[in-house]
Amino acid sequence: MKILVFGLGALGTVYSCLLKEQGHYVVGVDRDEVVRTVAEHGVQVSGIWGTHAQSLDNLVSSLEDLDERDFDLVILTVKSYDTADVASQIAGFISPAAYTLLAQNGYGNFEAASQHIDPARLIVGRVIFGAETLGAGESRVTVIADDVIIGSPGNLIDTGVLERISQTCDEAGIPTRTSSEVMKYVWGKIIYNSALNPLGAILEVPYGRLADDPHARQLMDDIIDEIFAVLHACGQDTLWAEAATYKQVFYGQLIPTTALHHASMLQDIQRGRKTEIDALNGAVVRLGRQCGIATPVNEVVAALIRAKESMRG
């Protein structure tokens, strides 16, 4: 398979390295400084999935530098606030026959990308393994809570296509399966991230510490309750009938498997980067306003992250 990975951060490095190791033709796109480092040292993955190192088939800092456009799959791993811009670039340079996998956090990536790319060529991914950036093109996989789930909102893509892409990723060592209800899984990840990521960044502790502290736990309960109220009001189904059922899974299964993980949002703030708070708690606040549901805890948490962002920037 001919694959373009747009963004060689923690996630993009994992995908590009493991897919290349499996024998696929892989091209990476990132900033000039990242491209220079990866061109010299390759992409490297360590952690719970073992140690891997590969040289990619090509590296560019702009799609305009590509001579080839006939990719089978584009994997988008950029931050959610860059989705629309990158999708616009992809639409202008990559073959319209390519499928684009949105392997990102938060709400709104499919909506942003579909402004530029045919929705029948867009695949949404729910990624719930954790990876940390050690350096340019160097990533460590720290935890995995479940398989990656991929699917087509509205089921616009043939299941055989999705199964082939799922199998390709699975054979590369990234556990993946398909679902006809992918947005239920995506919202499960949004709830998980919204409860853990900002508080982990504000308090600067791993996820397990949040669950152990009664004050942090109450805040997470409130965040989850507000999100479920918004989703019910907006008519968005989830994998759980109610917040109480989700909390049993959240505290009983999800946090224990990621207890030592530090929030990616904290890593972003420490490096002076913009966070994805507007695609998580910020998105919940916006949807709440649209549906007439108050979300005071999500609103305060989002404001605190924005303040911390600006003070560290």
C-alpha positions as CSV (number, residue, x, y, z in Angstrom):
1,M,0.0,0.0,0.0
2,K,1.2,3.5,-0.8
3,I,0.8,5.7,2.3
4,L,1.3,9.4,3.1
5,V,1.6,10.3,6.8
6,F,0.9,14.0,7.4
7,G,2.4,14.9,10.7
8,L,5.4,13.0,12.3
9,G,4.6,13.7,15.9
10,A,4.1,10.9,18.5
11,L,1.3,9.2,16.6
12,G,2.5,9.9,13.1
13,T,5.9,8.4,13.9
14,V,4.3,5.2,15.2
15,Y,2.2,4.8,12.1
16,S,4.9,5.6,9.6
17,C,7.6,3.5,11.3
18,L,5.4,0.3,11.8
19,L,3.8,0.5,8.4
20,K,7.1,1.0,6.7
21,E,8.5,-2.0,8.7
22,Q,5.7,-4.1,7.3
23,G,6.8,-3.3,3.8
24,H,4.5,-0.5,2.7
25,Y,5.7,2.6,0.8
26,V,5.5,5.4,3.3
27,V,6.1,9.2,2.8
28,G,6.2,11.6,5.7
29,V,5.2,15.3,5.7
30,D,6.2,17.7,8.5
31,R,8.0,20.9,9.2
32,D,11.5,21.5,7.7
33,E,13.4,20.9,11.0
34,V,11.5,17.6,11.5
35,V,12.1,16.5,8.0
36,R,15.8,17.2,8.2
37,T,16.2,15.2,11.4
38,V,14.1,12.2,10.2
39,A,16.0,12.2,6.9
40,E,19.2,11.7,8.9
41,H,18.1,9.4,11.7
42,G,14.8,7.8,10.4
43,V,11.7,7.2,12.5
44,Q,12.1,5.3,15.8
45,V,9.5,3.7,18.1
46,S,10.1,2.2,21.5
47,G,7.9,1.2,24.5
48,I,5.3,-1.5,25.0
49,W,5.3,-2.5,21.3
50,G,9.0,-3.1,21.2
51,T,11.9,-1.2,19.5
52,H,11.6,-0.3,15.8
53,A,13.6,1.9,13.4
54,Q,13.0,2.6,9.8
55,S,13.9,5.1,7.0
56,L,10.9,6.4,5.1
57,D,10.7,6.3,1.3
58,N,10.4,10.1,1.0
59,L,10.1,13.1,3.2
60,V,8.7,16.6,2.4
61,S,7.8,19.7,4.2
62,S,5.2,20.6,1.6
63,L,2.9,18.6,-0.6
64,E,4.1,20.9,-3.5
65,D,7.4,19.1,-3.2
66,L,5.8,15.7,-4.0
67,D,6.2,14.3,-7.5
68,E,3.7,11.5,-6.7
69,R,0.0,11.9,-5.9
70,D,-1.3,8.3,-6.4
71,F,-1.5,7.4,-2.7
72,D,-3.9,4.7,-1.4
73,L,-4.1,6.1,2.1
74,V,-3.4,9.4,3.8
75,I,-3.1,9.3,7.6
76,L,-3.7,12.7,9.2
77,T,-2.2,13.1,12.6
78,V,-1.9,16.8,12.9
79,K,-3.6,18.7,15.8
80,S,-7.3,19.2,15.4
81,Y,-7.0,23.0,15.0
82,D,-4.9,22.3,11.8
83,T,-7.4,19.8,10.3
84,A,-9.2,22.2,7.9
85,D,-6.0,23.7,6.5
86,V,-4.3,20.4,6.0
87,A,-7.4,18.9,4.4
88,S,-7.5,21.8,2.0
89,Q,-3.9,21.0,1.0
90,I,-4.6,17.3,0.6
91,A,-7.6,18.0,-1.6
92,G,-5.4,20.1,-3.9
93,F,-2.5,17.7,-4.3
94,I,-3.4,14.1,-3.6
95,S,-5.3,11.8,-5.9
96,P,-9.1,12.0,-5.3
97,A,-9.1,8.2,-5.2
98,A,-7.1,8.2,-1.9
99,Y,-8.7,7.6,1.4
100,T,-7.9,9.9,4.3
101,L,-7.8,8.5,7.9
102,L,-8.4,11.1,10.5
103,A,-6.4,9.8,13.5
104,Q,-6.9,12.7,15.8
105,N,-8.4,13.7,19.1
106,G,-11.5,15.7,19.7
107,Y,-14.8,16.7,18.0
108,G,-15.1,18.4,14.6
109,N,-12.3,16.8,12.6
110,F,-14.6,15.0,10.2
111,E,-16.7,18.2,9.8
112,A,-13.7,20.3,9.1
113,A,-12.1,17.9,6.7
114,S,-15.3,17.2,4.8
115,Q,-15.4,20.9,3.7
116,H,-12.5,20.0,1.4
117,I,-12.4,16.2,1.0
118,D,-15.3,14.0,-0.2
119,P,-16.9,12.5,2.9
120,A,-17.0,9.2,1.1
121,R,-13.2,9.2,1.2
122,L,-12.9,10.2,4.8
123,I,-12.3,7.6,7.5
124,V,-12.6,8.5,11.2
125,G,-10.3,6.8,13.7
126,R,-10.7,6.4,17.4
127,V,-7.1,6.0,18.7
128,I,-6.7,5.1,22.3
129,F,-3.1,4.1,22.6
130,G,-0.8,6.6,24.2
131,A,2.5,7.7,22.6
132,E,5.0,10.3,23.8
133,T,7.4,12.3,21.6
134,L,11.0,11.8,22.6
135,G,12.4,13.9,19.7
136,A,11.8,14.5,16.1
137,G,10.7,11.2,14.5
138,E,11.2,9.4,17.8
139,S,8.2,8.1,19.8
140,R,7.5,5.9,22.8
141,V,4.3,3.9,23.0
142,T,3.3,3.9,26.7
143,V,-0.2,2.5,27.0
144,I,-3.1,1.0,25.1
145,A,-6.7,0.9,26.4
146,D,-8.3,-0.7,23.4
147,D,-8.0,-1.4,19.6
148,V,-8.0,1.6,17.2
149,I,-11.5,1.8,15.8
150,I,-12.0,3.0,12.2
151,G,-15.2,3.7,10.3
152,S,-17.1,6.0,8.1
153,P,-19.7,8.4,9.6
154,G,-22.8,7.7,7.7
155,N,-21.3,4.5,6.4
156,L,-20.4,6.0,3.1
157,I,-17.4,3.7,2.5
158,D,-17.6,0.0,1.5
159,T,-16.9,-2.3,4.5
160,G,-14.4,-4.2,2.4
161,V,-12.2,-1.1,2.0
162,L,-12.3,-0.4,5.7
163,E,-11.5,-4.0,6.5
164,R,-8.4,-3.9,4.2
165,I,-7.1,-0.8,5.9
166,S,-7.9,-2.2,9.3
167,Q,-6.0,-5.4,8.5
168,T,-3.1,-3.4,7.1
169,C,-2.7,-1.5,10.4
170,D,-3.3,-4.6,12.5
171,E,-0.6,-6.6,10.6
172,A,1.8,-3.7,11.2
173,G,1.3,-4.1,15.0
174,I,-1.3,-1.4,15.6
175,P,-4.4,-3.3,16.9
176,T,-7.3,-2.1,14.7
177,R,-10.9,-3.1,14.0
178,T,-13.8,-1.5,12.1
179,S,-17.2,-0.3,13.3
180,S,-20.3,0.9,11.6
181,E,-20.9,3.2,14.6
182,V,-17.5,4.8,14.8
183,M,-18.8,8.1,16.2
184,K,-20.0,6.4,19.3
185,Y,-16.4,5.3,19.9
186,V,-15.1,8.8,19.0
187,W,-17.4,10.3,21.6
188,G,-16.2,7.8,24.1
189,K,-12.6,9.0,23.5
190,I,-13.8,12.6,23.7
191,I,-15.4,12.0,27.1
192,Y,-12.2,10.2,28.3
193,N,-9.9,12.9,27.1
194,S,-12.1,15.8,28.3
195,A,-12.2,14.3,31.8
196,L,-8.5,13.4,32.0
197,N,-6.4,15.5,29.7
198,P,-7.0,19.1,31.0
199,L,-7.0,18.1,34.6
200,G,-3.8,16.2,34.1
201,A,-2.3,19.2,32.4
202,I,-3.5,21.7,35.1
203,L,-2.4,19.5,38.1
204,E,0.6,18.0,36.3
205,V,0.0,14.5,37.5
206,P,-0.6,11.1,35.7
207,Y,-4.1,9.9,35.2
208,G,-4.1,7.5,38.1
209,R,-3.4,10.3,40.6
210,L,-6.5,12.1,39.4
211,A,-8.7,9.1,40.1
212,D,-7.2,8.7,43.5
213,D,-7.9,12.2,44.7
214,P,-11.5,12.9,45.8
215,H,-11.4,16.5,44.6
216,A,-10.1,15.7,41.2
217,R,-12.5,12.8,41.0
218,Q,-15.5,15.0,41.7
219,L,-14.4,17.4,38.9
220,M,-14.1,14.5,36.5
221,D,-17.6,13.3,37.5
222,D,-19.0,16.7,36.8
223,I,-17.3,16.9,33.4
224,I,-18.7,13.6,32.5
225,D,-22.2,14.4,33.7
226,E,-22.2,17.6,31.7
227,I,-21.0,15.9,28.5
228,F,-23.7,13.2,28.7
229,A,-26.4,15.9,29.3
230,V,-25.2,17.7,26.1
231,L,-25.1,14.5,24.1
232,H,-28.6,13.5,25.1
233,A,-29.9,17.0,24.3
234,C,-28.2,16.9,20.9
235,G,-29.4,13.4,20.1
236,Q,-25.9,11.9,19.8
237,D,-25.8,8.2,20.9
238,T,-22.9,6.8,22.9
239,L,-21.8,3.3,23.8
240,W,-23.3,3.9,27.3
241,A,-26.9,4.6,28.1
242,E,-26.0,7.1,30.9
243,A,-23.2,8.8,32.7
244,A,-23.2,6.4,35.6
245,T,-22.7,3.4,33.4
246,Y,-19.8,5.1,31.6
247,K,-18.1,6.0,35.0
248,Q,-18.0,2.3,35.9
249,V,-16.0,1.6,32.8
250,F,-14.0,4.8,33.1
251,Y,-12.8,4.2,36.7
252,G,-12.9,0.4,36.6
253,Q,-11.2,-0.3,33.2
254,L,-9.9,2.8,31.3
255,I,-8.0,4.6,34.0
256,P,-6.3,1.5,35.5
257,T,-4.8,0.7,32.0
258,T,-3.5,4.2,31.6
259,A,-2.8,5.1,35.2
260,L,0.9,6.1,34.6
261,H,0.2,8.1,31.5
262,H,0.8,11.9,31.4
263,A,-1.6,14.1,29.4
264,S,-0.5,15.0,25.9
265,M,-2.0,18.4,26.7
266,L,0.6,18.9,29.5
267,Q,3.4,18.0,27.0
268,D,2.0,20.6,24.6
269,I,1.9,23.3,27.3
270,Q,5.4,22.5,28.5
271,R,6.7,22.9,25.0
272,G,4.9,26.2,24.4
273,R,2.5,24.7,21.9
274,K,-1.2,25.3,21.4
275,T,-3.4,22.6,23.0
276,E,-6.5,20.9,21.6
277,I,-8.8,22.2,24.4
278,D,-11.2,23.7,21.8
279,A,-11.8,20.3,20.3
280,L,-12.5,18.7,23.7
281,N,-14.0,20.7,26.6
282,G,-14.3,23.8,24.5
283,A,-16.4,21.8,21.9
284,V,-18.6,20.5,24.7
285,V,-19.3,24.1,25.8
286,R,-20.2,25.1,22.2
287,L,-22.5,22.2,21.7
288,G,-24.0,22.8,25.1
289,R,-24.9,26.4,24.1
290,Q,-26.4,25.1,20.8
291,C,-28.5,22.6,22.7
292,G,-29.4,24.8,25.7
293,I,-27.4,22.8,28.2
294,A,-25.2,24.6,30.8
295,T,-21.6,23.2,31.1
296,P,-20.0,25.3,33.9
297,V,-17.3,22.9,34.9
298,N,-16.2,22.2,31.3
299,E,-16.2,26.0,30.7
300,V,-14.0,26.7,33.7
301,V,-11.6,23.8,32.9
302,A,-11.3,25.1,29.3
303,A,-10.6,28.6,30.5
304,L,-7.9,27.4,32.9
305,I,-6.1,25.5,30.1
306,R,-6.2,28.6,27.9
307,A,-4.8,30.7,30.7
308,K,-2.0,28.2,31.4
309,E,-1.3,28.0,27.6
310,S,-0.9,31.8,27.3
311,M,1.2,32.0,30.5
312,R,3.6,29.4,29.3
313,G,3.7,30.6,25.7
